[in-house]
Amino acid sequence: MAHVILVRYGEIALKGKNRHEFEDLLRDRIRSAVQEAASPGARVEKAYGRIFVHLPVGDPGPVAARLQRVFGVVSLSPAQSVPATLEDVTTAAVAAMEHTLAGRSIEPASVAFRVTANRADKQFPLASMDLAMQLGGALLDRFPQLKVSLKAFDVEVSVEIRDGRGYVFLETLPGPGGLPYGASGRGCLLLSGGIDSPVAGWMVMKRGVKLEPIHFHSFPFTSERARDKVLDLARVLAGWGAPMKVHLVSLTEIQKTLRQHCPEPLHITVLRRFMLRIAERLARSIHGLALITGESIGQVASQTLESALTINEVTNYPVFRPLAGMDKSQVMDLARQIGTYDLSILPYDDCCTLFVPRNPRTRPKPEEAHAAEQHLDVEGLIERALAGVETVVVKPGESSGLLGGYTGL
C-alpha cells in the first residue's frame, strides 16, 4: 500500500476551455505547499477531477495541514493507494479499521460505521453501491462487534476507484475553497495594523487575487513595533498564498500638512483621498488591477456611503471592500480562523488611529474635500511620499517575534 493524499477542488471543475489553466496553477500551488511542509520525495500528480500528492512512508499530517491552507482546495483525504481489485481494496479497508479501532478508548461494540464508495473508473466490475455493500460485509465479518449506521456513525470508511487504483481513507479534511492564488491577477491591499484589513485581504486571496499590501505609517509618530506588527500580519497572509511584497509608505509630511492647512473635521477624509491616490500610482507601477480595503458600511467617519463616494472620487481604479456587509463579530471570528486576530489586537497604533480628529465629518461632500485641498501641494506631497517607499519581501513561516514577546506593558 502507498501513502497518498487525495485533493479535491470545486468551482474549477466548472470552468470551460481554460479549466486546465486553473488546474495547472492549483497543482503548482500544491507543489509549493508540499515543499514548505518539508516532505522530501513527495510527488504531485494531476488527474481528471483530482490532484494526488504521493508521499513516502511517514506521517501525512504536516503535509495535509499545509494543504488545508491552499486556496482552490475544497477538501482532502490522506489515503492508502492499492491496485483496483476487490481483494486489495478489502484488505486496505480492514487494515484501516483495525488502525482506527486501536486508537480509540471506547469498546468496539460501541462503534458504528458506514462505507461509502465512488467508482469513477467504469472498468471496475462493481458499481459504487455494490462495492460499498461488499466492503461493509467484509468489515462485519472481521469485526462482528461493530454495527452499521448510515446516519449516526463514528467511522466512515470511504473508497474511490480511479484509473486502475483504489484509494481507501477514513477522514475528509476541509480546505478553504475558492480559486488558486494568483488566478485573478494582482491587487494592492491597504493593510493597516487593525483587525479588518487582513481579513479583507484573505477574502480576495480566496478569489485568486495575488496581493501586494501597501502600509501607510507615520514614523516617528508610529513605532518600529507597529511596522513589525504589519509585516507579521502580511507573513500570516503569505502563509495562505506565497511570499509577497509589502510597500511601506510614510504619510508623516502629509499628516503634518493636513494638521496645519486642512479643517480638522475633514482630516480623515482628505488623508484617505491621499492614500488612494498613492495606492493607485503604486498599483499602476506593479501592474496591479485593483485596490482592496478593510472598510465596511458603518457610521464612523470613513465608512459612510457619503465618505466612500468622496474618497473614491480621486481614483479610477476599482476599490473592493469585501467586508462591506459584515458585522464586526463576523470579521473577528474570521480573523481568528485565519490566524491574524492575536496580532491585530496588539496595541501598536497605526497612522490613522494616532491622528483621529475630535469631531470627524461623517458625511463629507466632494466639494468640501475640494475646498480643503485647494491650497495643498497635492502632487508634490504624493511624489515625495512615493519617492520614499520601502519595499519588504515577507515569506511564510517568518516572524519578528513580536507576538511572543508582547508582555502587555
N, C-alpha and C positions, 0 to 999 in steps of 0.2 A: 504494500500500500504506500502511496505517495502523499505527501502533505501539499495541500493547495488551498488557496482562498478564492472562492467564487465572488466576483464583484458584479453587482447588478446596477444598471443605470435606467433612468426613466424617460424623460421627455426627449432625450437624444434619439431614442428609437423612433420618434415621430417625425424626425427630420426627413427631408426628401433626398434630392440628389447630392446634397452636401453632407449627408449623415456621416460619411466616412471621415470627413474633416473633424467633426466633433469627437468621434470615436478615437481617432488618432491622437488628438490633443489630450483626451482623458487618459489614454494609455500612457502618454508621455508624463502626465502629471502623476500617475500612479507609480511609474518607474522612479521619478524623483522622490516620491514619498517613501518608497521601499529603500532607496539609498539612504535617506535620512534616518530610517529606522535601523540602519546598520545591519542589514541581513545579507551577508556575502553569499554568493551562489544563487540568489533568488532570480527567477526569470518571469517576465511579464509577457503574456500572450493574449492577443485579441482574437476573439471568435464571434460569430454572429450572435448578438444578444447578450454576450457575457465577456468579461475580461478575467483571465485566470492569472493568479500570482502563484507560481510554483516555488515551493520553499524546500530547502534542505531539511533534514530531520531536526526538529527542535520546536521550541515554543512559538506558535504563530501569534501570540498575544501582542508583542510590541508592534509587529507589522500591522495587525488588524486594527490596533488602536490608532495608528497613524493614518490608515486608510479611512477611518471614520471622520477625518478632517479634510478629505479631498472633495471639493465641490464637483458635482456631477455623479457622485456615488450615492445611490439610493439605499442600498443595503449590501451586506457582505456576509459570507459564511465560511469559517475555517472548516475544511472538509478533508476526507480521505478519498483519494482517487484510485479506482480499481478498474480492471477490464470490465466491459459491459456484458457480464454474464450473470445469470440469476445466482449461481453459486458464489461468485466473488462478491456480489453486492450483499447477499445474505450474510456472508462471513464478516464483512465490514460492519453491517448493521448490528450484528450480535456483539462484536468487539466494542463498538461504540456504546452500546447499552451496558455492557459489563463495566466499562470505564466510568460511566456516569453513576452507576449504582454504587461502585466502590467509593466514590467521592461524596456520597450522601450519608447523613447521620440517621435518617429515618429508615424504618424497616421497608424492604422491597414490597411487602404486601400492601403498603400504603401508597404505592406509586402507581399512578395512572398514566398511560401513554397513548399516543396515536402515531400513525405512519402516513406521511404524505409523499406522493411520487409525481414526478414530472418527466414524461418520456418525450423529450424533444427529438430524439433520434428514432425515426419511424422504422429503422431496420431492427430495432429491438423487438423480440417476438411478443412481449406482453404489453397491453395497454396500461396507462397510468393507474387506473383503478385496480386492475388485476395484479399489478406489481405490488401495490400497497397491501392488498389482501394477502398475497403470498408472504411478504415480509412480516406482516402482523402475525400470521400463523406461526412462522418460524420463531419469532421472538417469544410468543406464548409457549411454544414447545420447549424453548430453552429456559424461560423464566416463568414457570406456571403460576408463581405468586403474584405476578403483575396483573393489572386489569386494564381493559381498553375503555377509553372515554374520548369521544371525538370533540367534546367541548371543554370539559373541565379536566385538562390533562396536566401532568407535571413534566413530562418529557415528550418532545416531538422528534421523531426520527424521520428525517427528510432525505429523499433520494432524487437526483437529477441524472437522466441518461442523455449524454450529448457526445456526438462524434466518436462513438465507439468506447466511451469511458463512462463509468458510473461514479457519481460523487455523493458521498454519504456524510451528512452533517446533522448536528443537534441544536445549533443555535443560528439565529439570523440577527446580525447587529445592524442598527440604523446608521446611515450616512446622512450628510447634510442635504443631499439632493442638489437641484439647480443645474447650472451649466458649468463646464470646465473653466477653470480660472484662465482668463485671457481670451476666451472665445468671443467676447463682445467689444473688444477694443480697450483703450486706455482712458481712464478718468482721473481727475485730481480731487482728492478728499480734503476738505478744510478740517484738519484734525486739531482739536483743542485737547486739553487735558481732562475734559469732563466725561460724563457717562454716555452722552448721546452720540457724539460724532464717531467713535469707534464702532458702535453698533450700526450706524448708517453705512459706514464703510464695509462692514461684514456683509450687510444685506445686498449691496451692489456687487460685491465679490461673488456672492452666491449666484448672481445672474451673469457671471462670466466677465465682469469688468476687472481689468488689471489696474491696480491702484498705484498712484504716486502721491502720497499725502503731502500737504502743504501746512506747515505750522507757523503761526504768527506769534512772535514773542516781543517783549519789551525790556530786554536786558539793558541796564542792570536792575530795573524795577521787578522783573521776574528773575528767578534764581536758576542756577545750573540744575538744581533738583527738579524744577518744573520742566526743563529741557529733557533731562533723563527720563522723567515720567512719560513724556510724549513719545520718546524713542522706544521705550519699553512697550507702550501700547501698540506702536507700529510693529514691533517684533512679534507680539501676540497675533496680530493680523497676518503677518508674514507666515506664521505657523499654519495658517489655513490656506495659504497660497504659495508664495515663493518670495525670495529676497526682494526687497523693494527700496526705492529711493525716497528719502524724506527731505523735502525742501524747507529749510528754516529761514524765515523772513522777519527782519526786525521792523517793528512799527513804532519804535521809540520816537523818531523825529516826527512822524505823522501825528502821534498822540500828543506830543508836546505842542505841536502847531494847533491842533484842534482845541486844546485847553486854552490857548491864547486868543484864537480868532473865530471860534465856532460857538454858537449858542449852546449852552450846556445841555438842554433837553434833547438836542439833536446829535450829541457826541456819538452815541451807539449807531445811529442810522448812517451818519457820514462815514464813520470808521468802517462799517461793513461794506459800504459802497467802495471804499478804497480796497478792502480785502478782495472783493470780487474783481475789481479792475486788475489788481496784481495777479490774482489766481488765473484769470483768463490769459494774461500775457505769458505766464509760466506754462499754462496748458498748451498754448499755441507753439511754444518753443520745443515742447517734447512730443508734439503731435497728439496731445490729449483731445478728447472729443466731448467732454462734459465736466461739469463741476458738481460735487456732492457735498451736502452739508447735513448736520445733525439736527436741524431745526424741525420743530413740529408746529402745528397750528395751536396757538395759545394766546395769552393776554400779556405776556412780557413784551418788552419794547421791540424786540427783533422778530417776533413770531406772529404778529397780527397780519391779516391779509394786506392791510394798508402798508405795513412795513415791507412785506415781501415785494409788493408792487414797486415801492420806491427804491428799494435796494437793488432789485433785479434790473432796473432801468439802465444800469451802466454796462451791462454785458449782453452780447448777442449769443453767448453760449447757453446751452440747456443747463439748468440748475435742478438737480434731482434732490428731493427731500424725502428719503424713504420712510422717515418716522412721522410724516405729516399727520397721519390719522391714528397714531398710537398713544395710549396713556403712558404716563411716566412709569407706572408699576410694570407695564409690559416691557418697556425698554430696559428697566433694571433687571428683570428676570432674564431677558435675552443676554444682557451684559454678563450675568453670572454664568450662563451656559457657555458662552464663547471664551470666557476667561479674562475679560477686561475690567470687570467691576472693581475688584480689590485695588487695582492700580488707579482707576479713575477717582476713587474716593480719597486718595492720599491728598493732604491739604496743601498742595503746592499750586498757587494761583497762576492762571494764565493772564494774558494781556487784557482780555475783556472783563474779567471779574475784578481786576485791580482798578479799572477806570470807569466804573459804572456811575453815571450821574445820579444825583439825588432824586430828580423827578424827570425821568426819560419820557420823551414823546412816544406814546404807544400807537398813535395813528397818524404818522407823518405823511405829508403830501409831497409829491415830487418837486413842486415849485418851492417848497420850504427848503428842501435839500439843495436845490439850485442856488437859492439865495445864500445859504450857509457856505457854499463852496465858491461863491463868486470872487472872493478876494484871496483865495488859496492858490498856491502854485501847484495845482493838481498834478500836472505832467512831471514837473521836477521832483515832487515827492515820490511819485511812482518810480521814476527812473532811478533815483538814489536807493530806494528800497530794493529794487531788482538788482542793482549793482552789488549789493551786499549779501545776496542769497548764499547760504551754505547748504550743500547737499551731502547727506549722510546715507550710506547704504546699510540697511539693517537686515539681519538674517534670522531665521527661526532658531530658537534654542539659545540665542544670546540674551544677556540681561545685564543691566547696570548694577544689579543687586539692590536696587532702591526699595523694592517691596519687602525683602527680607531684612533690610537694615532699618526700616522705619520703626521708631520707638514710641511715637505719639507725643513726643516732646516738642 
